[in-house]
Amino acid sequence: MPERLTWDEIQEKYPDQWVGLVDIKWKNDSNIESAIVKYVDKSKDELLMMQIKDEIFSCYTTPDNVFQLGTVWY
C-alpha cells in the first residue's frame, strides 16, 4: 500500500521532479496538504496526458525552479 505523504515530505523525497499524485487532500483551492505519489518515473508530457484524462494530478516538486505553462487545475 503506497504511503500518504505531506507536500513537504513529497518535496523532500522527490526534489526537482515531476510527480503524479492521487488521493489528494487539499489545504485550500491551490495548496496540497497530502497525497499518495503514484508516479515519479514519467515525463511532464506523460503526466499531463494522464491529468487531462483525470487519472492523476501532476506537479513539479520545486515550483520556484520551473515555469509551469499548461498545468491543469481542477
PDB file of N, CA, C, O and CB in Angstrom:
ATOM      1  N   MET A   1       0.847  -1.178   0.000  1.00  0.00           N
ATOM      2  CA  MET A   1       0.000   0.000   0.000  1.00  0.00           C
ATOM      3  C   MET A   1       0.893   1.242   0.000  1.00  0.00           C
ATOM      4  O   MET A   1       1.719   1.404   0.898  1.00  0.00           O
ATOM      5  CB  MET A   1      -0.964  -0.002   1.226  1.00  0.00           C
ATOM      6  N   PRO A   2       0.739   2.110  -0.985  1.00  0.00           N
ATOM      7  CA  PRO A   2       1.540   3.337  -1.010  1.00  0.00           C
ATOM      8  C   PRO A   2       1.245   4.214   0.207  1.00  0.00           C
ATOM      9  O   PRO A   2       0.124   4.241   0.714  1.00  0.00           O
ATOM     10  CB  PRO A   2       1.271   4.123  -2.302  1.00  0.00           C
ATOM     11  N   GLU A   3       2.254   4.917   0.657  1.00  0.00           N
ATOM     12  CA  GLU A   3       2.068   5.755   1.841  1.00  0.00           C
ATOM     13  C   GLU A   3       1.625   7.165   1.475  1.00  0.00           C
ATOM     14  O   GLU A   3       2.003   7.705   0.435  1.00  0.00           O
ATOM     15  CB  GLU A   3       3.354   5.814   2.650  1.00  0.00           C
ATOM     16  N   ARG A   4       0.823   7.743   2.344  1.00  0.00           N
ATOM     17  CA  ARG A   4       0.404   9.133   2.198  1.00  0.00           C
ATOM     18  C   ARG A   4       1.535  10.001   2.750  1.00  0.00           C
ATOM     19  O   ARG A   4       2.054   9.758   3.840  1.00  0.00           O
ATOM     20  CB  ARG A   4      -0.967   9.415   2.945  1.00  0.00           C
ATOM     21  N   LEU A   5       1.901  11.017   1.971  1.00  0.00           N
ATOM     22  CA  LEU A   5       2.948  11.941   2.379  1.00  0.00           C
ATOM     23  C   LEU A   5       2.400  13.359   2.373  1.00  0.00           C
ATOM     24  O   LEU A   5       1.513  13.691   1.587  1.00  0.00           O
ATOM     25  CB  LEU A   5       4.181  11.825   1.454  1.00  0.00           C
ATOM     26  N   THR A   6       2.935  14.186   3.251  1.00  0.00           N
ATOM     27  CA  THR A   6       2.588  15.601   3.200  1.00  0.00           C
ATOM     28  C   THR A   6       3.303  16.210   1.990  1.00  0.00           C
ATOM     29  O   THR A   6       4.222  15.605   1.438  1.00  0.00           O
ATOM     30  CB  THR A   6       2.984  16.341   4.539  1.00  0.00           C
ATOM     31  N   TRP A   7       2.874  17.411   1.581  1.00  0.00           N
ATOM     32  CA  TRP A   7       3.532  18.063   0.452  1.00  0.00           C
ATOM     33  C   TRP A   7       5.009  18.313   0.759  1.00  0.00           C
ATOM     34  O   TRP A   7       5.854  18.148  -0.121  1.00  0.00           O
ATOM     35  CB  TRP A   7       2.826  19.387   0.109  1.00  0.00           C
ATOM     36  N   ASP A   8       5.330  18.706   1.987  1.00  0.00           N
ATOM     37  CA  ASP A   8       6.732  18.919   2.367  1.00  0.00           C
ATOM     38  C   ASP A   8       7.537  17.622   2.243  1.00  0.00           C
ATOM     39  O   ASP A   8       8.674  17.642   1.771  1.00  0.00           O
ATOM     40  CB  ASP A   8       6.822  19.461   3.810  1.00  0.00           C
ATOM     41  N   GLU A   9       6.959  16.510   2.659  1.00  0.00           N
ATOM     42  CA  GLU A   9       7.647  15.215   2.548  1.00  0.00           C
ATOM     43  C   GLU A   9       7.837  14.813   1.088  1.00  0.00           C
ATOM     44  O   GLU A   9       8.879  14.268   0.725  1.00  0.00           O
ATOM     45  CB  GLU A   9       6.859  14.124   3.291  1.00  0.00           C
ATOM     46  N   ILE A  10       6.838  15.079   0.255  1.00  0.00           N
ATOM     47  CA  ILE A  10       6.952  14.776  -1.177  1.00  0.00           C
ATOM     48  C   ILE A  10       8.092  15.589  -1.787  1.00  0.00           C
ATOM     49  O   ILE A  10       8.913  15.054  -2.533  1.00  0.00           O
ATOM     50  CB  ILE A  10       5.616  15.075  -1.916  1.00  0.00           C
ATOM     51  N   GLN A  11       8.137  16.889  -1.466  1.00  0.00           N
ATOM     52  CA  GLN A  11       9.201  17.741  -1.995  1.00  0.00           C
ATOM     53  C   GLN A  11      10.577  17.275  -1.525  1.00  0.00           C
ATOM     54  O   GLN A  11      11.541  17.323  -2.290  1.00  0.00           O
ATOM     55  CB  GLN A  11       8.972  19.192  -1.576  1.00  0.00           C
ATOM     56  N   GLU A  12      10.674  16.830  -0.292  1.00  0.00           N
ATOM     57  CA  GLU A  12      11.952  16.363   0.247  1.00  0.00           C
ATOM     58  C   GLU A  12      12.379  15.032  -0.379  1.00  0.00           C
ATOM     59  O   GLU A  12      13.552  14.839  -0.698  1.00  0.00           O
ATOM     60  CB  GLU A  12      11.859  16.216   1.768  1.00  0.00           C
ATOM     61  N   LYS A  13      11.430  14.125  -0.551  1.00  0.00           N
ATOM     62  CA  LYS A  13      11.729  12.794  -1.081  1.00  0.00           C
ATOM     63  C   LYS A  13      11.972  12.806  -2.592  1.00  0.00           C
ATOM     64  O   LYS A  13      12.757  12.004  -3.098  1.00  0.00           O
ATOM     65  CB  LYS A  13      10.592  11.844  -0.754  1.00  0.00           C
ATOM     66  N   TYR A  14      11.302  13.715  -3.320  1.00  0.00           N
ATOM     67  CA  TYR A  14      11.398  13.780  -4.777  1.00  0.00           C
ATOM     68  C   TYR A  14      11.737  15.205  -5.228  1.00  0.00           C
ATOM     69  O   TYR A  14      10.927  15.847  -5.897  1.00  0.00           O
ATOM     70  CB  TYR A  14      10.076  13.309  -5.428  1.00  0.00           C
ATOM     71  N   PRO A  15      12.920  15.703  -4.873  1.00  0.00           N
ATOM     72  CA  PRO A  15      13.252  17.093  -5.219  1.00  0.00           C
ATOM     73  C   PRO A  15      13.410  17.289  -6.723  1.00  0.00           C
ATOM     74  O   PRO A  15      13.951  16.432  -7.422  1.00  0.00           O
ATOM     75  CB  PRO A  15      14.533  17.518  -4.512  1.00  0.00           C
ATOM     76  N   ASP A  16      12.927  18.434  -7.209  1.00  0.00           N
ATOM     77  CA  ASP A  16      13.095  18.839  -8.608  1.00  0.00           C
ATOM     78  C   ASP A  16      12.635  17.770  -9.598  1.00  0.00           C
ATOM     79  O   ASP A  16      13.325  17.473 -10.573  1.00  0.00           O
ATOM     80  CB  ASP A  16      14.544  19.174  -8.871  1.00  0.00           C
ATOM     81  N   GLN A  17      11.457  17.196  -9.333  1.00  0.00           N
ATOM     82  CA  GLN A  17      10.917  16.154 -10.204  1.00  0.00           C
ATOM     83  C   GLN A  17       9.439  16.399 -10.466  1.00  0.00           C
ATOM     84  O   GLN A  17       8.739  17.012  -9.660  1.00  0.00           O
ATOM     85  CB  GLN A  17      11.126  14.761  -9.582  1.00  0.00           C
ATOM     86  N   TRP A  18       8.985  15.911 -11.600  1.00  0.00           N
ATOM     87  CA  TRP A  18       7.548  15.858 -11.868  1.00  0.00           C
ATOM     88  C   TRP A  18       6.995  14.626 -11.184  1.00  0.00           C
ATOM     89  O   TRP A  18       7.569  13.543 -11.298  1.00  0.00           O
ATOM     90  CB  TRP A  18       7.244  15.835 -13.405  1.00  0.00           C
ATOM     91  N   VAL A  19       5.896  14.775 -10.478  1.00  0.00           N
ATOM     92  CA  VAL A  19       5.272  13.655  -9.782  1.00  0.00           C
ATOM     93  C   VAL A  19       3.793  13.574 -10.175  1.00  0.00           C
ATOM     94  O   VAL A  19       3.149  14.588 -10.445  1.00  0.00           O
ATOM     95  CB  VAL A  19       5.428  13.806  -8.239  1.00  0.00           C
ATOM     96  N   GLY A  20       3.284  12.366 -10.199  1.00  0.00           N
ATOM     97  CA  GLY A  20       1.860  12.135 -10.427  1.00  0.00           C
ATOM     98  C   GLY A  20       1.226  11.739  -9.115  1.00  0.00           C
ATOM     99  O   GLY A  20       1.606  10.734  -8.513  1.00  0.00           O
ATOM    100  N   LEU A  21       0.260  12.525  -8.666  1.00  0.00           N
ATOM    101  CA  LEU A  21      -0.348  12.313  -7.354  1.00  0.00           C
ATOM    102  C   LEU A  21      -1.785  11.820  -7.474  1.00  0.00           C
ATOM    103  O   LEU A  21      -2.497  12.156  -8.421  1.00  0.00           O
ATOM    104  CB  LEU A  21      -0.308  13.599  -6.540  1.00  0.00           C
ATOM    105  N   VAL A  22      -2.194  11.018  -6.495  1.00  0.00           N
ATOM    106  CA  VAL A  22      -3.584  10.571  -6.374  1.00  0.00           C
ATOM    107  C   VAL A  22      -4.025  10.747  -4.933  1.00  0.00           C
ATOM    108  O   VAL A  22      -3.207  10.975  -4.042  1.00  0.00           O
ATOM    109  CB  VAL A  22      -3.748   9.085  -6.828  1.00  0.00           C
ATOM    110  N   ASP A  23      -5.319  10.638  -4.716  1.00  0.00           N
ATOM    111  CA  ASP A  23      -5.906  10.720  -3.373  1.00  0.00           C
ATOM    112  C   ASP A  23      -5.398  11.961  -2.621  1.00  0.00           C
ATOM    113  O   ASP A  23      -4.896  11.869  -1.501  1.00  0.00           O
ATOM    114  CB  ASP A  23      -5.579   9.441  -2.568  1.00  0.00           C
ATOM    115  N   ILE A  24      -5.544  13.109  -3.267  1.00  0.00           N
ATOM    116  CA  ILE A  24      -5.019  14.364  -2.728  1.00  0.00           C
ATOM    117  C   ILE A  24      -5.968  14.946  -1.685  1.00  0.00           C
ATOM    118  O   ILE A  24      -7.184  14.981  -1.878  1.00  0.00           O
ATOM    119  CB  ILE A  24      -4.788  15.381  -3.859  1.00  0.00           C
ATOM    120  N   LYS A  25      -5.396  15.392  -0.594  1.00  0.00           N
ATOM    121  CA  LYS A  25      -6.124  16.191   0.392  1.00  0.00           C
ATOM    122  C   LYS A  25      -5.623  17.616   0.238  1.00  0.00           C
ATOM    123  O   LYS A  25      -4.422  17.873   0.323  1.00  0.00           O
ATOM    124  CB  LYS A  25      -5.918  15.652   1.874  1.00  0.00           C
ATOM    125  N   TRP A  26      -6.543  18.537   0.012  1.00  0.00           N
ATOM    126  CA  TRP A  26      -6.198  19.931  -0.249  1.00  0.00           C
ATOM    127  C   TRP A  26      -6.328  20.770   1.019  1.00  0.00           C
ATOM    128  O   TRP A  26      -7.262  20.582   1.799  1.00  0.00           O
ATOM    129  CB  TRP A  26      -7.088  20.505  -1.357  1.00  0.00           C
ATOM    130  N   LYS A  27      -5.389  21.696   1.222  1.00  0.00           N
ATOM    131  CA  LYS A  27      -5.499  22.690   2.296  1.00  0.00           C
ATOM    132  C   LYS A  27      -6.532  23.729   1.898  1.00  0.00           C
ATOM    133  O   LYS A  27      -7.355  24.154   2.710  1.00  0.00           O
ATOM    134  CB  LYS A  27      -4.123  23.365   2.589  1.00  0.00           C
ATOM    135  N   ASN A  28      -6.475  24.130   0.638  1.00  0.00           N
ATOM    136  CA  ASN A  28      -7.413  25.096   0.061  1.00  0.00           C
ATOM    137  C   ASN A  28      -7.466  24.817  -1.444  1.00  0.00           C
ATOM    138  O   ASN A  28      -7.075  23.732  -1.876  1.00  0.00           O
ATOM    139  CB  ASN A  28      -6.975  26.601   0.365  1.00  0.00           C
ATOM    140  N   ASP A  29      -7.927  25.745  -2.227  1.00  0.00           N
ATOM    141  CA  ASP A  29      -8.095  25.503  -3.662  1.00  0.00           C
ATOM    142  C   ASP A  29      -6.803  25.249  -4.426  1.00  0.00           C
ATOM    143  O   ASP A  29      -6.845  24.674  -5.514  1.00  0.00           O
ATOM    144  CB  ASP A  29      -8.784  26.659  -4.272  1.00  0.00           C
ATOM    145  N   SER A  30      -5.667  25.656  -3.894  1.00  0.00           N
ATOM    146  CA  SER A  30      -4.438  25.506  -4.672  1.00  0.00           C
ATOM    147  C   SER A  30      -3.238  24.956  -3.907  1.00  0.00           C
ATOM    148  O   SER A  30      -2.142  24.898  -4.464  1.00  0.00           O
ATOM    149  CB  SER A  30      -4.073  26.809  -5.237  1.00  0.00           C
ATOM    150  N   ASN A  31      -3.410  24.553  -2.658  1.00  0.00           N
ATOM    151  CA  ASN A  31      -2.292  24.026  -1.872  1.00  0.00           C
ATOM    152  C   ASN A  31      -2.571  22.599  -1.415  1.00  0.00           C
ATOM    153  O   ASN A  31      -3.616  22.305  -0.835  1.00  0.00           O
ATOM    154  CB  ASN A  31      -2.020  24.923  -0.657  1.00  0.00           C
ATOM    155  N   ILE A  32      -1.616  21.728  -1.688  1.00  0.00           N
ATOM    156  CA  ILE A  32      -1.747  20.317  -1.331  1.00  0.00           C
ATOM    157  C   ILE A  32      -1.340  20.124   0.128  1.00  0.00           C
ATOM    158  O   ILE A  32      -0.278  20.577   0.555  1.00  0.00           O
ATOM    159  CB  ILE A  32      -0.882  19.424  -2.267  1.00  0.00           C
ATOM    160  N   GLU A  33      -2.194  19.451   0.876  1.00  0.00           N
ATOM    161  CA  GLU A  33      -1.852  19.091   2.254  1.00  0.00           C
ATOM    162  C   GLU A  33      -1.086  17.774   2.256  1.00  0.00           C
ATOM    163  O   GLU A  33      -0.011  17.669   2.848  1.00  0.00           O
ATOM    164  CB  GLU A  33      -3.130  18.985   3.137  1.00  0.00           C
ATOM    165  N   SER A  34      -1.656  16.759   1.582  1.00  0.00           N
ATOM    166  CA  SER A  34      -1.007  15.451   1.491  1.00  0.00           C
ATOM    167  C   SER A  34      -1.545  14.717   0.269  1.00  0.00           C
ATOM    168  O   SER A  34      -2.577  15.082  -0.293  1.00  0.00           O
ATOM    169  CB  SER A  34      -1.240  14.615   2.787  1.00  0.00           C
ATOM    170  N   ALA A  35      -0.822  13.673  -0.126  1.00  0.00           N
ATOM    171  CA  ALA A  35      -1.227  12.882  -1.291  1.00  0.00           C
ATOM    172  C   ALA A  35      -0.442  11.581  -1.309  1.00  0.00           C
ATOM    173  O   ALA A  35       0.491  11.381  -0.532  1.00  0.00           O
ATOM    174  CB  ALA A  35      -1.007  13.674  -2.610  1.00  0.00           C
ATOM    175  N   ILE A  36      -0.845  10.710  -2.214  1.00  0.00           N
ATOM    176  CA  ILE A  36      -0.093   9.488  -2.488  1.00  0.00           C
ATOM    177  C   ILE A  36       0.618   9.692  -3.817  1.00  0.00           C
ATOM    178  O   ILE A  36      -0.006  10.070  -4.809  1.00  0.00           O
ATOM    179  CB  ILE A  36      -1.029   8.214  -2.521  1.00  0.00           C
ATOM    180  N   VAL A  37       1.924   9.443  -3.837  1.00  0.00           N
ATOM    181  CA  VAL A  37       2.705   9.589  -5.062  1.00  0.00           C
ATOM    182  C   VAL A  37       2.553   8.299  -5.864  1.00  0.00           C
ATOM    183  O   VAL A  37       2.973   7.228  -5.425  1.00  0.00           O
ATOM    184  CB  VAL A  37       4.220   9.897  -4.750  1.00  0.00           C
ATOM    185  N   LYS A  38       1.948   8.418  -7.045  1.00  0.00           N
ATOM    186  CA  LYS A  38       1.740   7.248  -7.897  1.00  0.00           C
ATOM    187  C   LYS A  38       2.846   7.109  -8.940  1.00  0.00           C
ATOM    188  O   LYS A  38       3.255   5.995  -9.266  1.00  0.00           O
ATOM    189  CB  LYS A  38       0.381   7.333  -8.589  1.00  0.00           C
ATOM    190  N   TYR A  39       3.335   8.243  -9.467  1.00  0.00           N
ATOM    191  CA  TYR A  39       4.365   8.200 -10.499  1.00  0.00           C
ATOM    192  C   TYR A  39       5.478   9.193 -10.209  1.00  0.00           C
ATOM    193  O   TYR A  39       5.219  10.337  -9.835  1.00  0.00           O
ATOM    194  CB  TYR A  39       3.760   8.482 -11.865  1.00  0.00           C
ATOM    195  N   VAL A  40       6.711   8.752 -10.382  1.00  0.00           N
ATOM    196  CA  VAL A  40       7.868   9.640 -10.367  1.00  0.00           C
ATOM    197  C   VAL A  40       8.758   9.354 -11.576  1.00  0.00           C
ATOM    198  O   VAL A  40       9.752  10.047 -11.795  1.00  0.00           O
ATOM    199  CB  VAL A  40       8.666   9.476  -9.051  1.00  0.00           C
ATOM    200  N   ASP A  41       8.409   8.357 -12.343  1.00  0.00           N
ATOM    201  CA  ASP A  41       9.253   7.918 -13.459  1.00  0.00           C
ATOM    202  C   ASP A  41       8.665   8.274 -14.820  1.00  0.00           C
ATOM    203  O   ASP A  41       9.033   7.672 -15.829  1.00  0.00           O
ATOM    204  CB  ASP A  41       9.471   6.424 -13.381  1.00  0.00           C
ATOM    205  N   LYS A  42       7.758   9.243 -14.857  1.00  0.00           N
ATOM    206  CA  LYS A  42       7.124   9.658 -16.112  1.00  0.00           C
ATOM    207  C   LYS A  42       7.576  11.067 -16.464  1.00  0.00           C
ATOM    208  O   LYS A  42       7.978  11.841 -15.595  1.00  0.00           O
ATOM    209  CB  LYS A  42       5.574   9.592 -16.006  1.00  0.00           C
ATOM    210  N   SER A  43       7.503  11.388 -17.749  1.00  0.00           N
ATOM    211  CA  SER A  43       7.850  12.741 -18.183  1.00  0.00           C
ATOM    212  C   SER A  43       6.707  13.698 -17.883  1.00  0.00           C
ATOM    213  O   SER A  43       5.585  13.282 -17.594  1.00  0.00           O
ATOM    214  CB  SER A  43       8.187  12.763 -19.687  1.00  0.00           C
ATOM    215  N   LYS A  44       7.013  14.985 -17.956  1.00  0.00           N
ATOM    216  CA  LYS A  44       5.994  16.017 -17.765  1.00  0.00           C
ATOM    217  C   LYS A  44       4.841  15.807 -18.740  1.00  0.00           C
ATOM    218  O   LYS A  44       3.677  15.915 -18.353  1.00  0.00           O
ATOM    219  CB  LYS A  44       6.602  17.424 -17.949  1.00  0.00           C
ATOM    220  N   ASP A  45       5.149  15.510 -19.999  1.00  0.00           N
ATOM    221  CA  ASP A  45       4.112  15.313 -21.011  1.00  0.00           C
ATOM    222  C   ASP A  45       3.249  14.087 -20.720  1.00  0.00           C
ATOM    223  O   ASP A  45       2.029  14.135 -20.880  1.00  0.00           O
ATOM    224  CB  ASP A  45       4.747  15.178 -22.385  1.00  0.00           C
ATOM    225  N   GLU A  46       3.872  12.998 -20.297  1.00  0.00           N
ATOM    226  CA  GLU A  46       3.109  11.793 -19.952  1.00  0.00           C
ATOM    227  C   GLU A  46       2.158  12.076 -18.788  1.00  0.00           C
ATOM    228  O   GLU A  46       0.992  11.684 -18.817  1.00  0.00           O
ATOM    229  CB  GLU A  46       4.063  10.629 -19.592  1.00  0.00           C
ATOM    230  N   LEU A  47       2.668  12.759 -17.770  1.00  0.00           N
ATOM    231  CA  LEU A  47       1.843  13.078 -16.607  1.00  0.00           C
ATOM    232  C   LEU A  47       0.712  14.032 -16.967  1.00  0.00           C
ATOM    233  O   LEU A  47      -0.402  13.890 -16.464  1.00  0.00           O
ATOM    234  CB  LEU A  47       2.699  13.683 -15.503  1.00  0.00           C
ATOM    235  N   LEU A  48       0.988  15.003 -17.834  1.00  0.00           N
ATOM    236  CA  LEU A  48      -0.048  15.939 -18.252  1.00  0.00           C
ATOM    237  C   LEU A  48      -1.174  15.212 -18.986  1.00  0.00           C
ATOM    238  O   LEU A  48      -2.348  15.515 -18.772  1.00  0.00           O
ATOM    239  CB  LEU A  48       0.549  17.034 -19.145  1.00  0.00           C
ATOM    240  N   MET A  49      -0.828  14.259 -19.847  1.00  0.00           N
ATOM    241  CA  MET A  49      -1.865  13.492 -20.554  1.00  0.00           C
ATOM    242  C   MET A  49      -2.715  12.683 -19.570  1.00  0.00           C
ATOM    243  O   MET A  49      -3.930  12.581 -19.742  1.00  0.00           O
ATOM    244  CB  MET A  49      -1.221  12.548 -21.596  1.00  0.00           C
ATOM    245  N   MET A  50      -2.091  12.113 -18.548  1.00  0.00           N
ATOM    246  CA  MET A  50      -2.841  11.377 -17.522  1.00  0.00           C
ATOM    247  C   MET A  50      -3.730  12.326 -16.734  1.00  0.00           C
ATOM    248  O   MET A  50      -4.840  11.962 -16.346  1.00  0.00           O
ATOM    249  CB  MET A  50      -1.882  10.633 -16.568  1.00  0.00           C
ATOM    250  N   GLN A  51      -3.248  13.543 -16.496  1.00  0.00           N
ATOM    251  CA  GLN A  51      -4.040  14.526 -15.755  1.00  0.00           C
ATOM    252  C   GLN A  51      -5.246  14.965 -16.581  1.00  0.00           C
ATOM    253  O   GLN A  51      -6.342  15.119 -16.042  1.00  0.00           O
ATOM    254  CB  GLN A  51      -3.176  15.749 -15.376  1.00  0.00           C
ATOM    255  N   ILE A  52      -5.054  15.167 -17.872  1.00  0.00           N
ATOM    256  CA  ILE A  52      -6.166  15.544 -18.744  1.00  0.00           C
ATOM    257  C   ILE A  52      -7.251  14.467 -18.726  1.00  0.00           C
ATOM    258  O   ILE A  52      -8.441  14.772 -18.809  1.00  0.00           O
ATOM    259  CB  ILE A  52      -5.668  15.777 -20.186  1.00  0.00           C
ATOM    260  N   LYS A  53      -6.829  13.207 -18.616  1.00  0.00           N
ATOM    261  CA  LYS A  53      -7.775  12.085 -18.544  1.00  0.00           C
ATOM    262  C   LYS A  53      -8.336  11.899 -17.133  1.00  0.00           C
ATOM    263  O   LYS A  53      -9.099  10.966 -16.886  1.00  0.00           O
ATOM    264  CB  LYS A  53      -7.095  10.793 -19.003  1.00  0.00           C
ATOM    265  N   ASP A  54      -7.956  12.790 -16.206  1.00  0.00           N
ATOM    266  CA  ASP A  54      -8.415  12.764 -14.820  1.00  0.00           C
ATOM    267  C   ASP A  54      -7.978  11.507 -14.069  1.00  0.00           C
ATOM    268  O   ASP A  54      -8.705  11.004 -13.211  1.00  0.00           O
ATOM    269  CB  ASP A  54      -9.915  12.877 -14.782  1.00  0.00           C
ATOM    270  N   GLU A  55      -6.781  11.001 -14.399  1.00  0.00           N
ATOM    271  CA  GLU A  55      -6.248   9.822 -13.720  1.00  0.00           C
ATOM    272  C   GLU A  55      -5.377  10.198 -12.526  1.00  0.00           C
ATOM    273  O   GLU A  55      -5.332   9.482 -11.526  1.00  0.00           O
ATOM    274  CB  GLU A  55      -5.448   8.975 -14.694  1.00  0.00           C
ATOM    275  N   ILE A  56      -4.690  11.325 -12.644  1.00  0.00           N
ATOM    276  CA  ILE A  56      -3.765  11.786 -11.604  1.00  0.00           C
ATOM    277  C   ILE A  56      -3.771  13.304 -11.584  1.00  0.00           C
ATOM    278  O   ILE A  56      -4.429  13.944 -12.405  1.00  0.00           O
ATOM    279  CB  ILE A  56      -2.322  11.241 -11.842  1.00  0.00           C
ATOM    280  N   PHE A  57      -3.039  13.871 -10.650  1.00  0.00           N
ATOM    281  CA  PHE A  57      -2.744  15.301 -10.654  1.00  0.00           C
ATOM    282  C   PHE A  57      -1.231  15.394 -10.742  1.00  0.00           C
ATOM    283  O   PHE A  57      -0.532  14.766  -9.947  1.00  0.00           O
ATOM    284  CB  PHE A  57      -3.322  16.052  -9.364  1.00  0.00           C
ATOM    285  N   SER A  58      -0.706  16.165 -11.692  1.00  0.00           N
ATOM    286  CA  SER A  58       0.740  16.259 -11.846  1.00  0.00           C
ATOM    287  C   SER A  58       1.235  17.625 -11.407  1.00  0.00           C
ATOM    288  O   SER A  58       0.561  18.637 -11.601  1.00  0.00           O
ATOM    289  CB  SER A  58       1.147  15.987 -13.296  1.00  0.00           C
ATOM    290  N   CYS A  59       2.414  17.641 -10.818  1.00  0.00           N
ATOM    291  CA  CYS A  59       3.030  18.901 -10.437  1.00  0.00           C
ATOM    292  C   CYS A  59       4.525  18.697 -10.257  1.00  0.00           C
ATOM    293  O   CYS A  59       5.010  17.575 -10.115  1.00  0.00           O
ATOM    294  CB  CYS A  59       2.395  19.460  -9.146  1.00  0.00           C
ATOM    295  N   TYR A  60       5.233  19.805 -10.267  1.00  0.00           N
ATOM    296  CA  TYR A  60       6.680  19.806 -10.069  1.00  0.00           C
ATOM    297  C   TYR A  60       6.938  20.071  -8.592  1.00  0.00           C
ATOM    298  O   TYR A  60       6.299  20.932  -7.987  1.00  0.00           O
ATOM    299  CB  TYR A  60       7.392  20.878 -10.979  1.00  0.00           C
ATOM    300  N   THR A  61       7.873  19.330  -8.019  1.00  0.00           N
ATOM    301  CA  THR A  61       8.060  19.398  -6.573  1.00  0.00           C
ATOM    302  C   THR A  61       8.783  20.640  -6.087  1.00  0.00           C
ATOM    303  O   THR A  61       8.746  20.947  -4.896  1.00  0.00           O
ATOM    304  CB  THR A  61       8.802  18.210  -6.120  1.00  0.00           C
ATOM    305  N   THR A  62       9.439  21.358  -6.983  1.00  0.00           N
ATOM    306  CA  THR A  62      10.108  22.584  -6.579  1.00  0.00           C
ATOM    307  C   THR A  62       9.633  23.694  -7.513  1.00  0.00           C
ATOM    308  O   THR A  62      10.344  24.053  -8.452  1.00  0.00           O
ATOM    309  CB  THR A  62      11.674  22.427  -6.618  1.00  0.00           C
ATOM    310  N   PRO A  63       8.443  24.243  -7.270  1.00  0.00           N
ATOM    311  CA  PRO A  63       7.833  25.179  -8.215  1.00  0.00           C
ATOM    312  C   PRO A  63       8.637  26.449  -8.474  1.00  0.00           C
ATOM    313  O   PRO A  63       8.445  27.078  -9.514  1.00  0.00           O
ATOM    314  CB  PRO A  63       6.493  25.559  -7.723  1.00  0.00           C
ATOM    315  N   ASP A  64       9.516  26.844  -7.583  1.00  0.00           N
ATOM    316  CA  ASP A  64      10.319  28.040  -7.813  1.00  0.00           C
ATOM    317  C   ASP A  64      11.354  27.831  -8.922  1.00  0.00           C
ATOM    318  O   ASP A  64      11.928  28.795  -9.430  1.00  0.00           O
ATOM    319  CB  ASP A  64      11.016  28.452  -6.524  1.00  0.00           C
ATOM    320  N   ASN A  65      11.591  26.569  -9.295  1.00  0.00           N
ATOM    321  CA  ASN A  65      12.628  26.258 -10.283  1.00  0.00           C
ATOM    322  C   ASN A  65      12.092  25.994 -11.683  1.00  0.00           C
ATOM    323  O   ASN A  65      12.872  25.683 -12.583  1.00  0.00           O
ATOM    324  CB  ASN A  65      13.405  25.069  -9.830  1.00  0.00           C
ATOM    325  N   VAL A  66      10.792  26.108 -11.892  1.00  0.00           N
ATOM    326  CA  VAL A  66      10.239  25.794 -13.212  1.00  0.00           C
ATOM    327  C   VAL A  66       9.031  26.676 -13.488  1.00  0.00           C
ATOM    328  O   VAL A  66       8.261  27.000 -12.584  1.00  0.00           O
ATOM    329  CB  VAL A  66       9.850  24.299 -13.307  1.00  0.00           C
ATOM    330  N   PHE A  67       8.878  27.050 -14.720  1.00  0.00           N
ATOM    331  CA  PHE A  67       7.696  27.791 -15.160  1.00  0.00           C
ATOM    332  C   PHE A  67       6.709  26.765 -15.686  1.00  0.00           C
ATOM    333  O   PHE A  67       7.000  26.101 -16.682  1.00  0.00           O
ATOM    334  CB  PHE A  67       8.049  28.876 -16.258  1.00  0.00           C
ATOM    335  N   GLN A  68       5.549  26.609 -15.055  1.00  0.00           N
ATOM    336  CA  GLN A  68       4.621  25.535 -15.363  1.00  0.00           C
ATOM    337  C   GLN A  68       3.517  25.970 -16.316  1.00  0.00           C
ATOM    338  O   GLN A  68       2.345  25.983 -15.938  1.00  0.00           O
ATOM    339  CB  GLN A  68       4.017  25.007 -14.096  1.00  0.00           C
ATOM    340  N   LEU A  69       3.865  26.319 -17.519  1.00  0.00           N
ATOM    341  CA  LEU A  69       2.877  26.674 -18.514  1.00  0.00           C
ATOM    342  C   LEU A  69       2.060  25.441 -18.878  1.00  0.00           C
ATOM    343  O   LEU A  69       2.613  24.391 -19.205  1.00  0.00           O
ATOM    344  CB  LEU A  69       3.547  27.278 -19.761  1.00  0.00           C
ATOM    345  N   GLY A  70       0.761  25.577 -18.819  1.00  0.00           N
ATOM    346  CA  GLY A  70      -0.110  24.492 -19.236  1.00  0.00           C
ATOM    347  C   GLY A  70      -0.557  23.566 -18.131  1.00  0.00           C
ATOM    348  O   GLY A  70      -1.234  22.579 -18.417  1.00  0.00           O
ATOM    349  N   THR A  71      -0.222  23.825 -16.904  1.00  0.00           N
ATOM    350  CA  THR A  71      -0.687  22.983 -15.812  1.00  0.00           C
ATOM    351  C   THR A  71      -2.199  23.083 -15.695  1.00  0.00           C
ATOM    352  O   THR A  71      -2.761  24.177 -15.738  1.00  0.00           O
ATOM    353  CB  THR A  71      -0.014  23.381 -14.486  1.00  0.00           C
ATOM    354  N   VAL A  72      -2.839  21.965 -15.552  1.00  0.00           N
ATOM    355  CA  VAL A  72      -4.301  21.910 -15.468  1.00  0.00           C
ATOM    356  C   VAL A  72      -4.716  21.756 -14.020  1.00  0.00           C
ATOM    357  O   VAL A  72      -4.343  20.786 -13.360  1.00  0.00           O
ATOM    358  CB  VAL A  72      -4.868  20.749 -16.321  1.00  0.00           C
ATOM    359  N   TRP A  73      -5.486  22.708 -13.525  1.00  0.00           N
ATOM    360  CA  TRP A  73      -6.012  22.634 -12.163  1.00  0.00           C
ATOM    361  C   TRP A  73      -7.496  22.347 -12.249  1.00  0.00           C
ATOM    362  O   TRP A  73      -8.201  22.910 -13.086  1.00  0.00           O
ATOM    363  CB  TRP A  73      -5.741  23.951 -11.368  1.00  0.00           C
ATOM    364  N   TYR A  74      -7.960  21.479 -11.390  1.00  0.00           N
ATOM    365  CA  TYR A  74      -9.384  21.162 -11.371  1.00  0.00           C
ATOM    366  C   TYR A  74      -9.933  21.273  -9.993  1.00  0.00           C
ATOM    367  O   TYR A  74     -11.123  21.041  -9.782  1.00  0.00           O
ATOM    368  CB  TYR A  74      -9.639  19.784 -11.911  1.00  0.00           C
TER     369      TYR A  74
END
